[in-house]
Amino acid sequence: MSSGGVPGGAPTKIINVGASCQSNHGMNHTASHQENACNAVVERAAKKKRESRIIGGGLRQFSVIVCQKLQSKVRTTYNQVADEIIADFAGTHSDTVVPLESDEKNIRRRVYDALNVLMAMDIIARDKKEIWWKGLPETNMKDLEELKALRAEMMNRIGKKVAYMKDIEEQIVGLQNLMARNRQLLECGSASPEGRFSLPFLLVQTTPQATVEIEISEDMQLVHFDFNSSPFSLHDDASVLKMMRYNQQPECRDVSPSSFMQSSSSSGTSQGPKPFHWNSETHSLR
């Protein structure tokens, strides 16, 4: 239908009222359907939230609840504990909907898991259906004394290791200073090839009046000393360096070639044990 005019007025447009009404009805129906879908999603989310509250938190929280139940009863069964927890939850949430069967299954599963944890910790014991309370683990005085003794032993071992590390550090410093001293001797021209000997070595010391008998094996691996009751002492290279206190590098003019020693190790570090010293009079090893 074409548009026409009204005598004496503005042009008018004919509108299809029926089609407009059908369109509005369809839009209202779609909006109503979307609203129902949204409500369903909200209800499902609320149900999930309620179910999560029914579970009562994680396994740790449920283990505490089960532990309290068992401690108060001493002897009980799995079903009794689960039924009481379900009843307690229903009593504290009386304003909510009665728990569904799936909620009860969740609670019973949590109780079962908590019982397994308590059994593994030896807090409870189980014989078929019966469960009884054994008690929380306690640290008795005997265990405490054993721990104290173990701690003292460990501290003693740590102290020995610290002392050993200190000896090693002193040996390294002594060898480094000895190498620096040898270089100074070479620069000064005071080093005599005949007077040098290599590390490691063992120094045997006794009195000038002592009569010492020495026997050496053919392969030079075994040496026998007989001091004929005279006192003597033994020192290894690390002990000698420590006694000489090579903690400072001497100047060239203060160096005498008579006490010149040369290390056979290019690195200047000692991989041996702590300094060795033996005195026959005190029969002590340091």
Residue pairs with C-beta under 8 A, 6 or more apart in sequence:
1 14
3 11
3 12
3 13
3 14
4 11
4 12
5 11
5 12
6 12
50 96
50 97
51 100
51 102
51 103
51 106
53 93
54 89
54 93
54 99
54 103
54 106
54 107
55 62
55 103
55 106
55 107
55 110
56 62
56 65
56 85
56 89
56 107
56 110
59 110
59 113
59 114
59 117
62 110
62 111
62 113
62 114
63 114
63 117
63 118
65 85
65 114
66 81
66 85
66 111
66 114
66 115
66 118
67 114
67 118
67 123
69 76
69 81
69 84
69 85
70 76
70 81
70 118
70 124
70 131
70 133
71 133
73 80
73 81
73 133
74 132
74 133
75 130
75 131
75 132
75 133
76 130
76 131
76 132
77 129
77 130
77 131
78 111
78 112
78 115
78 129
78 131
79 129
81 111
81 115
81 131
82 107
82 108
82 111
85 107
85 111
86 99
86 104
86 107
86 108
89 99
89 107
90 98
90 99
115 124
115 126
115 131
118 124
119 125
119 126
121 137
122 134
122 137
123 133
123 134
123 135
123 136
123 137
124 131
124 132
124 133
124 134
125 131
125 132
125 134
126 132
164 274
167 238
167 274
167 275
168 270
168 274
170 242
171 238
171 241
171 242
171 269
171 270
171 275
172 268
172 269
172 270
173 246
173 247
174 238
174 241
174 242
174 244
174 246
174 247
175 199
175 241
175 263
175 265
175 268
175 269
175 270
176 268
177 246
177 247
177 248
177 249
178 241
178 246
178 261
178 263
178 268
179 263
179 268
180 249
181 246
181 249
181 250
181 255
182 191
182 260
182 261
182 262
182 263
184 249
184 250
184 251
184 252
184 255
185 191
185 252
185 255
185 257
185 260
187 252
188 252
188 255
190 252
190 255
190 256
190 257
191 257
191 260
192 257
192 260
195 257
195 258
195 260
196 260
196 261
196 262
197 261
197 262
198 262
198 263
198 264
199 237
199 261
199 262
199 263
199 264
199 265
199 270
200 236
200 237
200 270
200 272
201 236
201 237
202 234
202 235
202 236
202 237
202 276
203 234
203 235
203 236
203 237
203 239
203 240
204 225
204 232
204 233
204 234
205 232
205 233
205 234
205 235
206 212
206 227
206 230
206 231
206 232
206 233
207 230
207 231
209 230
210 227
210 228
210 230
210 231
210 232
211 227
211 228
211 230
212 225
212 226
212 227
212 228
212 230
213 225
213 226
213 228
214 223
214 224
214 225
214 226
215 223
215 224
215 226
216 222
216 223
216 224
217 223
225 232
227 280
231 279
231 280
231 281
232 280
233 277
233 278
233 279
233 280
234 276
234 277
234 278
235 243
235 275
235 276
235 277
235 278
236 272
236 275
236 276
236 277
237 261
237 270
238 270
238 272
238 274
238 275
238 276
239 275
239 276
239 277
239 286
241 275
242 275
244 259
275 286
276 285
277 285
277 286
278 284
278 285
